Amino acid sequence: MIRVVLADDEAMIRAGIRSILATDPGIEVVAEAADGRAAVDLVRAHRPGIALLDIRMPRMDGLSAAAELRVAMPGVAVIMLTTFDEDEYVARALAGGAAGFLLKASDPRELLIGVRAVADGGAYLSPRIARKVITRLTGGRLARADAARAKVQRLTPRERDVLALVGRGLSNQDIGLGLSLSEGTVKAHVSAILLRLGLSNRVQAAIVAYEADLIGGDLGEG
């Protein structure tokens, strides 16, 4: 069962999200909050697998809540949910350790896909967000590509294989199936990759994989 703490300052939005999540029998909303401070407290109390946070909330916004949870509850994956897709929000969310970024205007199925993907150890960006990230990356592509290639040279060949599949958004289970590895071994490889490359989360790893030309296609697919 995927346990979720949901935080949004609009009661009707929370009700809609809760209803969508309830269509999947494998997902349970265990607590709800109307502000970021309460969300952090509820995550500490309930220890869910996922914290689904709106970006704009009173007392503490979702980005600040995500940053606090990254330190206090690193085992909880954070998905940001918002009506806004401005570059500043996306950049801060990724830097703050978010494993997913979803737009409220997206197809409801995307919410379920994103929650499932992140719960399985993957990362998920709404396709619209993924395109913005890639467009932003291509601005200084050559310099970043050289830096990314230099980074991935620190990895073993197997770690580069794993990184390429992380870049395609695959879960640990799917990576294991693709490379004939146990899920535990994949987790160990992912942890080693993040440590060697000085990265905070799988989304940042996926960006490095893209910049180093380890993968093809858009982030968020696969």
Number of C-alpha atoms within 10 A of each C-alpha: 9 17 18 27 23 24 29 27 19 13 13 10 14 18 13 12 19 17 12 15 20 14 11 12 9 11 19 17 19 15 17 23 22 19 23 26 19 17 27 24 14 20 24 14 10 13 17 21 20 23 30 27 32 29 26 18 20 14 12 17 19 30 26 17 25 33 20 16 24 19 11 13 16 13 13 21 26 32 29 25 23 19 13 15 16 10 13 9 16 22 11 15 23 21 17 21 25 31 28 26 29 27 21 17 11 14 11 14 10 18 22 17 13 22 27 20 20 23 22 16 18 29 33 29 25 22 18 13 20 18 15 16 18 17 12 12 16 14 10 10 15 13 11 16 19 12 14 20 16 12 16 20 12 13 17 12 11 12 18 19 19 23 28 23 24 28 31 25 26 25 23 25 17 19 24 19 13 13 13 10 14 14 16 12 12 23 18 12 21 21 15 14 23 16 12 13 17 12 16 18 23 27 25 22 22 24 20 25 28 23 23 22 14 19 20 11 11 17 26 25 15 12
